[in-house]
Amino acid sequence: MTNPKVSGGAAFLSEDELFEALTRSAFEFLARAIDEFAESAKFSTIHFAIAVELFLKARLMREHWSLLLDKPDQADKAAFFRGDAKTATPEQTMERLRRVALVTMPQPSREIFGLIAAHRNKMVHFAHAGENDTDGPNGVQRIAEEQCAGWLALRTLLTEWPEFADFQADIWRISVQMEGHRTYLEKAFAAKAAELQSHRDAGGRVIQCPSCRFESVKVEERIDAIAEASCVVCRFFRGSEITVDCPNDDCRAAIRFTSYDGPPSECPTCDEALSKGDVAAALDTGDAITKDNYFDHVPINCPHCGGYHTAIEHHDRYICSECFTVDETYGICGYCSEGQLGGVPEHSSLVGCEFCEGSAGRYEDD
């Protein structure tokens, strides 16, 4: 590591050094949260939340260090490197990742990160109420569920973001440590055994949950290509199982995948290459766009993954061809006139949608 620059008595790390320091610190907090879980679920919750916040801030810092501050327009580099500056909240960090870095996290990931942050604040600022969350036979189990879901969401992002390519060994190490949380969920899995068996006996399917790793995801009856699926143990996974036919005419085997994992790169039966374009073509049941109906067509964006014009019509529902989120409706923004999967905010002409700032953005201060 190079020597830090010094200006006015303050040592300035390079942005590369600061990114590595933040990321290393995040992994340290995460490892400690897992190690101390059995002894103190309270401190484990606090340290887990700090780790999530540091990972998100490390990614945001890759855009510019000032974005980590509560008020970037009043950035003071010397104060920042002294540790005297007030930094952004987790919610501000996620919003800046979306608006500045153009990084859109799936809505379930934002929800679980927000839950972890709120739980951490409860533990710190309202200790009497926070500690009650760990009481009773299901208290520690609920925190284990929360952390399994949080790590699943975090691991997915860290694996996808190229900025963390040098930390894959650390990601694997944390994944191994997280296997210990299964011990706290075994009782919940055992309690659901009869329900899962009843689902199988009725002709339903049960698959492995990507979060808690138990065979605990109930796949409901398929309608067209889509079947609802949800985990009855950790309750984090709520999505769909999607089935398309292999594009190889000599094969045409059914290819199944979840909305969380996405489609495989090739057919498991014949090894035929399978792209997201192939999957989108198989799922798209809307009318072909021609010069005669072009202006009747509404392009639909996906607010869950930030997909631009990625939502397609599938019979009486709509599905994002990028993240495979399914919804029965879409809305049209009153400002940008584009569609948004699941609907748009009230008064969208003023406040905009996930993809525009609305007319109010004209009047914001520079």
C-alpha positions in Angstrom: 0.0 0.0 0.0 1.3 3.4 -0.9 1.9 6.1 1.7 -1.1 8.4 2.2 -0.9 12.0 1.1 -0.7 14.5 3.9 -2.3 18.0 3.8 -2.7 20.3 6.7 -2.0 17.5 9.2 -4.7 15.2 7.7 -3.7 11.9 6.0 -5.5 11.4 2.7 -5.8 7.8 1.5 -6.3 7.2 -2.1 -9.8 6.2 -3.2 -8.5 2.7 -3.9 -7.1 2.5 -0.4 -10.3 3.9 1.1 -12.4 1.4 -0.8 -10.3 -1.5 0.4 -10.3 -0.3 4.0 -14.1 0.1 4.0 -14.6 -3.4 2.4 -12.1 -5.1 4.8 -13.8 -3.4 7.7 -17.2 -4.6 6.5 -16.0 -8.2 6.3 -14.6 -7.9 9.8 -17.9 -6.7 11.2 -19.7 -9.4 9.3 -17.5 -12.2 10.6 -17.8 -10.9 14.1 -21.6 -10.7 13.8 -21.7 -14.4 12.9 -19.1 -15.5 15.5 -20.9 -13.8 18.4 -24.5 -14.8 17.3 -24.8 -17.6 19.9 -23.5 -15.5 22.7 -25.3 -12.2 22.0 -27.9 -11.9 19.3 -28.1 -8.2 20.2 -24.5 -7.3 19.3 -24.7 -9.7 16.4 -27.6 -7.7 15.0 -25.7 -4.4 15.5 -22.5 -5.6 13.9 -24.4 -7.2 11.0 -26.2 -3.9 10.2 -22.8 -2.0 10.3 -21.4 -4.5 7.8 -24.2 -4.1 5.4 -23.9 -0.3 5.6 -20.2 -0.4 5.0 -20.5 -2.6 1.9 -23.0 -0.2 0.4 -20.9 2.8 1.2 -17.8 1.2 -0.3 -19.7 0.7 -3.5 -21.0 4.3 -3.4 -17.5 5.6 -2.7 -16.4 4.1 -6.1 -18.4 7.0 -7.6 -16.9 9.7 -5.4 -15.9 9.9 -1.8 -18.1 13.0 -1.1 -21.2 10.9 -1.8 -20.6 9.2 1.6 -21.4 12.5 3.4 -24.7 13.5 4.7 -24.4 16.8 2.6 -22.1 16.2 -0.3 -22.4 19.9 -1.4 -20.7 20.9 1.9 -17.9 18.3 1.5 -14.7 19.0 3.6 -12.0 16.5 2.6 -9.9 17.2 5.7 -12.9 16.7 8.0 -13.9 13.5 6.2 -10.5 11.9 6.6 -10.3 13.0 10.2 -13.6 11.1 10.8 -15.4 14.3 11.9 -18.0 14.4 9.1 -21.5 13.2 9.3 -22.1 10.4 6.8 -25.2 9.4 4.8 -27.8 7.0 6.3 -28.3 3.6 4.8 -31.5 4.8 3.0 -29.6 7.8 1.6 -26.8 5.5 0.5 -29.2 3.1 -1.4 -31.0 6.1 -3.0 -27.7 7.6 -4.2 -26.6 4.3 -5.5 -29.8 4.3 -7.6 -29.8 7.9 -8.7 -26.0 8.7 -9.1 -24.3 5.3 -9.7 -27.4 4.0 -11.6 -27.2 0.9 -9.4 -30.7 -0.5 -8.7 -31.1 -3.1 -6.1 -34.0 -5.5 -6.2 -36.9 -4.4 -4.0 -36.6 -7.4 -1.6 -33.0 -6.6 -1.0 -33.8 -2.9 -0.2 -36.5 -4.2 2.2 -34.3 -6.6 4.1 -31.5 -4.0 4.3 -34.0 -1.5 5.7 -35.3 -4.0 8.2 -31.8 -4.8 9.4 -31.0 -1.1 9.8 -34.2 -0.5 11.7 -33.6 -3.5 13.9 -30.1 -2.2 14.7 -31.5 1.3 15.6 -34.0 -0.4 17.9 -31.2 -2.4 19.6 -29.1 0.7 20.1 -31.6 3.5 20.9 -34.4 1.5 22.4 -32.5 -1.3 24.2 -35.5 -2.4 26.3 -37.6 -3.0 23.2 -34.8 -4.4 21.1 -33.7 -6.9 23.6 -37.3 -8.1 23.9 -37.0 -9.2 20.2 -34.5 -11.9 21.3 -36.7 -13.2 24.1 -38.8 -16.3 23.8 -38.3 -19.5 21.9 -38.6 -17.9 18.5 -36.6 -14.7 19.1 -33.2 -15.9 18.1 -34.7 -17.9 15.2 -36.3 -14.7 13.8 -32.9 -12.9 13.9 -31.3 -15.9 12.2 -33.9 -15.7 9.4 -33.2 -12.0 9.0 -29.5 -12.5 8.7 -29.8 -15.4 6.3 -32.0 -13.2 4.1 -29.6 -10.2 4.5 -26.5 -12.3 3.6 -28.3 -13.8 0.5 -29.2 -10.3 -0.7 -25.7 -8.9 0.1 -23.8 -11.9 -1.4 -25.7 -11.6 -4.7 -24.8 -7.9 -5.0 -21.1 -8.5 -4.0 -20.9 -11.3 -6.6 -22.5 -9.2 -9.3 -20.6 -5.9 -8.7 -17.2 -6.0 -10.5 -15.8 -3.6 -7.9 -15.7 -6.6 -5.4 -14.1 -9.1 -7.8 -10.9 -9.3 -5.6 -13.0 -10.4 -2.5 -14.5 -13.6 -3.8 -12.5 -15.7 -1.2 -13.9 -13.5 1.6 -17.4 -13.9 0.2 -17.0 -17.7 0.2 -15.6 -17.7 3.7 -18.6 -15.8 5.1 -21.0 -18.1 3.2 -19.4 -21.1 5.0 -19.7 -19.3 8.4 -23.4 -18.5 7.7 -24.1 -22.2 7.4 -24.1 -22.2 11.2 -27.3 -20.3 11.2 -29.1 -23.3 9.9 -28.9 -24.7 13.4 -31.3 -22.0 14.6 -33.7 -22.7 11.7 -33.9 -26.5 12.0 -36.7 -26.2 14.6 -38.7 -24.1 12.2 -38.0 -26.5 9.3 -39.2 -29.5 11.5 -42.4 -27.6 12.4 -43.2 -27.2 8.7 -42.5 -30.8 7.8 -46.1 -31.8 7.8 -47.2 -28.8 5.7 -44.5 -29.5 3.1 -45.4 -33.2 2.9 -49.0 -32.3 2.5 -48.1 -30.1 -0.4 -46.2 -32.9 -2.0 -49.0 -35.4 -1.4 -51.4 -33.0 -3.2 -49.1 -33.1 -6.3 -47.1 -29.9 -5.5 -43.4 -29.5 -5.7 -40.9 -28.4 -3.0 -37.5 -27.0 -4.0 -34.4 -25.7 -2.1 -34.5 -22.2 -0.7 -31.6 -20.0 -1.9 -31.6 -18.2 1.5 -31.9 -20.8 4.2 -30.8 -23.8 2.0 -33.6 -26.1 3.3 -35.9 -27.9 1.0 -38.7 -25.6 2.0 -39.9 -23.6 -1.0 -43.5 -24.5 -1.9 -44.1 -24.2 -5.7 -47.8 -23.6 -6.4 -49.7 -24.7 -9.4 -48.3 -23.3 -12.6 -50.4 -20.9 -14.6 -49.0 -20.6 -18.1 -45.2 -20.4 -17.6 -45.3 -19.0 -14.1 -45.8 -20.6 -10.7 -45.7 -18.7 -7.4 -43.1 -20.0 -5.0 -42.3 -19.1 -1.4 -40.2 -20.4 1.5 -42.1 -21.5 4.6 -39.1 -21.5 6.9 -37.1 -18.3 6.5 -39.9 -16.5 4.5 -37.4 -14.4 2.6 -37.8 -16.0 -0.7 -41.1 -14.9 -2.3 -41.0 -15.2 -6.0 -41.8 -17.4 -8.9 -40.6 -20.6 -10.6 -40.6 -20.1 -14.4 -40.7 -22.8 -17.0 -39.7 -22.4 -20.7 -39.0 -24.9 -23.4 -35.5 -25.5 -24.7 -35.0 -23.5 -27.9 -33.5 -26.6 -29.6 -36.3 -28.1 -31.7 -34.8 -31.6 -31.3 -35.0 -31.2 -27.5 -37.8 -28.9 -26.3 -37.2 -30.1 -22.7 -38.8 -28.0 -19.9 -36.2 -25.7 -18.3 -37.2 -24.5 -14.8 -35.6 -21.6 -12.9 -36.6 -19.3 -10.1 -37.0 -15.5 -10.3 -34.1 -15.3 -7.8 -31.6 -17.5 -9.6 -32.6 -16.6 -13.2 -32.3 -19.0 -16.2 -29.3 -21.3 -16.7 -26.8 -20.4 -19.5 -27.7 -23.7 -21.3 -30.3 -26.4 -21.4 -29.6 -29.0 -18.7 -30.8 -31.8 -21.0 -29.0 -31.0 -24.3 -26.5 -28.3 -23.4 -28.1 -25.9 -26.0 -27.1 -22.3 -25.2 -29.9 -20.3 -23.5 -29.8 -16.5 -23.3 -32.2 -14.1 -21.6 -33.3 -13.1 -25.0 -34.4 -16.7 -25.7 -36.3 -16.7 -22.4 -37.9 -13.3 -23.1 -39.0 -14.5 -26.6 -40.5 -17.7 -25.0 -42.4 -15.7 -22.4 -43.6 -12.7 -24.5 -47.2 -13.2 -25.6 -47.9 -9.6 -26.5 -48.7 -8.4 -30.0 -45.8 -7.8 -32.3 -44.9 -4.2 -32.7 -45.6 -2.8 -36.2 -45.7 0.6 -37.8 -49.5 0.4 -37.5 -49.6 -0.2 -33.7 -46.3 1.5 -32.7 -47.9 4.4 -30.9 -50.3 2.1 -29.1 -47.4 0.3 -27.5 -46.3 1.4 -24.0 -42.7 0.5 -23.1 -42.7 -0.8 -19.5 -39.7 -0.3 -17.1 -39.0 -2.4 -14.1 -38.5 -0.5 -10.8 -37.2 -3.7 -9.0 -34.0 -4.1 -11.0 -33.9 -0.8 -12.9 -34.6 -2.5 -16.2 -35.3 -0.1 -19.1 -38.2 -1.4 -21.2 -37.6 -4.9 -19.9 -41.2 -5.8 -18.8 -43.1 -7.9 -21.3 -46.7 -9.2 -21.5 -47.2 -12.8 -20.5 -50.9 -13.6 -21.1 -52.8 -11.6 -18.4 -49.6 -10.7 -16.4 -46.4 -8.8 -16.9 -42.9 -10.0 -16.2 -39.5 -8.4 -16.3 -37.2 -10.2 -18.7 -34.2 -9.1 -16.7 -35.0 -9.9 -13.0 -38.2 -12.0 -13.7 -40.4 -10.1 -11.2 -44.1 -10.7 -12.0 -47.0 -8.4 -11.6 -50.6 -8.2 -12.7 -50.5 -4.5 -13.5 -48.4 -1.6 -14.7 -48.9 2.1 -14.5 -48.0 5.0 -16.8 -46.0 7.9 -15.4 -47.8 11.2 -15.7 -44.5 13.0 -16.5 -42.4 10.7 -18.7 -45.3 8.7 -20.1 -43.5 5.4 -19.7 -44.9 2.3 -18.1 -43.7 1.0 -14.8 -44.3 -2.6 -13.6 -46.6 -2.7 -10.6 -47.8 0.9 -11.0 -46.5 4.5 -10.4 -46.6 6.8 -7.4 -49.7 9.0 -6.8 -49.3 12.4 -8.5 -46.6 11.0 -10.7 -46.8 14.0 -13.0 -45.4 16.0 -10.1 -43.1 13.5 -8.3 -42.2 11.3 -11.3 -41.5 7.6 -11.1 -38.4 5.4 -10.5 -37.0 6.6 -13.8 -37.7 10.3 -13.8 -37.9 13.2 -11.3 -41.3 14.6 -12.4 -42.1 18.2 -12.9 -41.0 19.1 -9.4 -37.4 18.3 -10.4 -37.4 21.5 -12.5 -37.7 23.6 -9.4 -35.1 22.0 -7.2 -32.2 24.2 -6.2 -29.0 23.6 -8.1 
